[in-house]
Amino acid sequence: MEKILIVGPSWVGDMVMSQGLYIELKKQYPDSQIDVLAPAWCKAILERMPQVDQALEMPLGHRQFDLKTRYQMGKRLRSSNYTQAYVLPNSAKSALIPFFAKIPQRVGWKGEMRFGLLNDIRTNKKSFQYMLERYVALAHSKSAMTGSGCLGELKNLPYPALSLQAETQQAAMKQFELTEKRPILGLCPGAEFGPAKRWPEGHFARVASEMISKGYQVWLFGSAKDREVTSAIIEQVAPENQQHCYNLAGSTSLVQAVDLIGACKTVVSNDSGLMHVAAAVGCNVVAVYGSSSPKYTPPLTDKLAILNTDIECRPCFERTCPKQHLKCLQELMPEKVIEAITKLDALVVG
């Protein structure tokens, strides 16, 4: 039996997309054990991936090197007798633990100073446009992954699919006094990367107001850092309609957010980790792009509308607008998002 260790990514969206690799590995090795080494917060995501047997907590933060701790953890893992390791981050430090664990096959893309740490290094990353492709390609031999189009079309690759648990979903709804009496529109107005990814709060508020008038309720998701923005959105909704808005940012755990997003009919999101969660739990997704581009990490779902403006300076991939006008976001009007929601609803009904 193959025993596989994955060194997972450190961001929510990347972790969701990495499920494509686990699905592909299970196809090749149906009886394999797949364990994922990742930050503690990832456990909530990994527990919703049926391909993952165990989530191992990475004791170090994203930027911590700490060679001694990495050596000690690798040494402890030797007794697990892993046969393969897949290192998804690009850093040299991320490859140290599988090396110290003496795992025979250690696979990953060429990154910073990893020769020797990895013994199956892939150098043709640019042959694959999408992150999902890059993850899935690692499950196949190096020789099979040469030449363009060797994986086929993106739509034929294994999309992430996080499982939902009705019991914990209902418990979360009870805790936050939520019901499904109205169809649910989820809003994810945060973006950890920076303000150049954040659609204006006034635009979100306009969408919320319009959809409430159409019979929806609105649930707002995010971290504690997003609470100020979600509160400002609700404040811009007419007072008589604020009763249909529920500010969940900073109040839910990540696993509760997964379950509650799974109850939404449609989710409108910036390019963020929660956007990928919404896609993976089966919602309609309206993805709003500012400084970034869907050409690398689009939401992986067929129930999707991707919206962006076509001004010449985007995508710039900057955290803050270099021109200080944020026109790529300001000029993406709420009416376009409302139209996209309506079209996706019609497709579902049809």
Secondary structure, 3 states (H helix, E strand, C coil): CCEEEEECCCCHHHHHHCHHHHHHHHHHCCCCEEEEEECHHHHHHHCCCCCCCEEEECCCCCCCCCHHHHHHHHHHHHHHCCCEEEECCCCCHHHHHHHHCCCCEEEEECCCCCECCECEEECCHHHCCCHHHHHHHCCCCCHHHCCCCCCCCHHHCCCCCCCCCHHHHHHHHHHCCCCCCCCEEEEECCCCCCHHHCCCHHHHHHHHHHHHHCCCEEEECCCHHHHHHHHHHHHCCCHHHHHHEEECCCCCCHHHHHHHHCCCCEEEEECCHHHHHHHHCCCEEEEECCCCCCCCCCCCCCCEEEECCCCCCCCCCCCCCCCCCCHHHHCCCHHHHHHHHHHHHHHHHC
